[in-house]
Structure formats: structure tokens, C-alpha cells
Amino acid sequence: MRRRHNTGDSRRYYDWMDRAEEDMETVELLRREDRCYFSCAFHCQQAIEKALKAYILVKTGNLVDGHNLSWLCKQAVKHDEEFTQWLDESAALNHCYIETRYPTDVPYEMGRGQVRRFADMAREMFTFICEQVEEELDASEPPSAEPEADGE
């Protein structure tokens, strides 16, 4: 299945990474507030979605559409097998997309411990993705020219 992207979305990886970082900062602020657990969990999902999109954009030059972290993580695995270690976390954080934003007939319970786990999971995964993006950017930079010897 080919995924289309919103034509208004940025195609610059650093825009996606900036927004992902902002989401992680929001997580840190919201995780301290008992009334904000759902919002905190949602921003965990958002940070990883944006970071994965940035990574895929750096690797392929293509902006992918979609919110499913498992699918996005599997797209990243196509370029780096190390992303397989994050498939379980991606699946867990997927529950923070819809379930945290809308009321349900059967209440979706979330407490401090669960939010802490989501936030820690997101922080670890975000750090890993940042490192992978940096590695890719370093690898794609042309080697700098060596200064010529003065003959001394």
C-alpha cells in the first residue's frame, strides 16, 4: 500500500525533529500533572511519530504519511535493522494516539506509573532516533579536504 502525504507538510527533516523535540519537552512538563496524563501520553506518541518520519525522510528523501508507529518503525527497519528493538515500544505507544484524545464508553484508565513508562519509553526511543539521524547525516557529508602541507 502506498501512503500519500499531506502536501502542506514540511519535507525538511529538521522541522520534524524540532517538533518531535518540542513534544518531548511537553511530555516532561505534563508528566508532573495528575490531570494531564492523557495529554502527556499523546505527546509521547506524537514525538516518536515525528522523529520516525524525520529518520525516514533523511534516509529516503520521501515524507511518509500515517500515524501508526508500528508501521513507521517497520519502515525504519528497512533501512536499519537496529530499529527492530523498538517494535514493542512502537506498538505500546500506538495506544496513546486515539485512546488518549477521545472519551470512550469503556474508560481507558491511565495512572502515574503507566505515564512514566510511556514517557521513559518515548525518551529512550527518541534519543535512539536522534542518534541514527545524526549518524546518517555524518555519513552523507562529503569528506572535508585535508589541508595541504606547507612543505616544512
N, C-alpha and C positions, 0 to 999 in steps of 0.2 A: 504494500500500500504506500503510495507516495503522499507525503504530507506537504501541504501548502503553508506558506507563511503569510502573515498579515503584511501587506506591502508597506504599511507605515512603520513597522518595527525597524529599529536600527540594525544595520549589518556590520556594526563595529563591535568586535568582541569586548573591548574595554568598556563600552556603555553597559553591556550586560554584566560584566564583572563589577562595575561601580554600583549598579542596582542590587546585585547579589550581596555586596558588602554592606550596603545600606539595610537590607533585610536582616543580615546577621546582627548589625548594631541594634536594630529594632527588637530582635529576639532577646538580646541582653537586657534591654530596658523593660520589656513586657514580662519576662520570666519572673520578675520580683513581685508582680501584682497578681493577687489571687483572682481578681475579676477578669484578668486578661489572658487566661490560659489558652483559650481557643484562638485568639488573635496571635499569640506567641507561636503556637503550633503551625498556624497558617504561614507565618513568615519563615518558619523553618523550611517548609515545603517550597516556598517561593524562592528562597536563597539558593537552594540546590537546583531547582528548575533553571534559574537564570545562569548559574555557574556552569551547569552541564551544557546549556545552549551555547555559552561562550566558548567552552572547550571544543565542541563540535564545529563551531564557526571557525575557530583557529585552525583546526585540523583539515577542514574540507572547503572552507570559503562559503559554505551554504548555511543559511539560517533555517533551522528546522522548527516546525510548529508542533504544538502539543504540550500537555501538562503532566502526562504520565511519566513519573520519574523512573519507573522500571524500564519503560521503552527508551527513554532518553539515555539511561545508563547502558542499556544494551547497544545503543548506537555508539556510545563512547568505547565500549568493549571492542568494537570492530577496529578501533584504531590503537587501543592499548589494553591488553589482557588484564592489567592490574585493576581495571575498573570492576572486574568480576567480584572483587572483595566487597563492593558496595551494593550489590544487588539486593541483599536482605534489607539494608538500611533504606534503599530506594523504595522498596515495597512498603516498609513501615511508614515512611514519611508520606507516601501516597494518600494515606488515610487523613492527612492533615489538609487536604485540598478542599474537598467538598464538605466533609463531615464537620469541619470546624467553622464553616461560614454560614450554614443554614440550619435552622431548627428542624429537628426530626420528631416523628411520632414516638419513636423509641429513643429516649435520651442517650446521647453519646457522652459518657462520663469521662472527665479528664481531671486529674489531680496534679499536685505539685511534682510528685515523683515521675509521672509519665511525661510531663512537660520538660522536666530536667533531662530525661533520657532523650527526648526528641531534640532538645537544644544541643546536648552534647554530641549526639549523632550528626546533626547538621554541621556543627562546628568542625568536627573531625573530617567529615566528608568535604566540606568547603575548603579546609586547609589543603587536603589532598588535591582537589581540583585546581586550586591556585598554583600549587607546585607543578602540576602537569602542564598548565598553561605556560608558566614561566619556562619550563624545560623546552616546550615546543618553540616558544619564541626565541630562546637562546640558540636552539638547533637550527632555526631558519635564518638567523642573522648571518650575513656574509662574513667570512673571517676578516679581521682587520689587517691591513697591510703592516708588515714589520718595518720599522724604521731602518733605513739603510745605514750601514756602518760608516763612520767618518773616515775610516782608514787609519785610525790612531792605534 
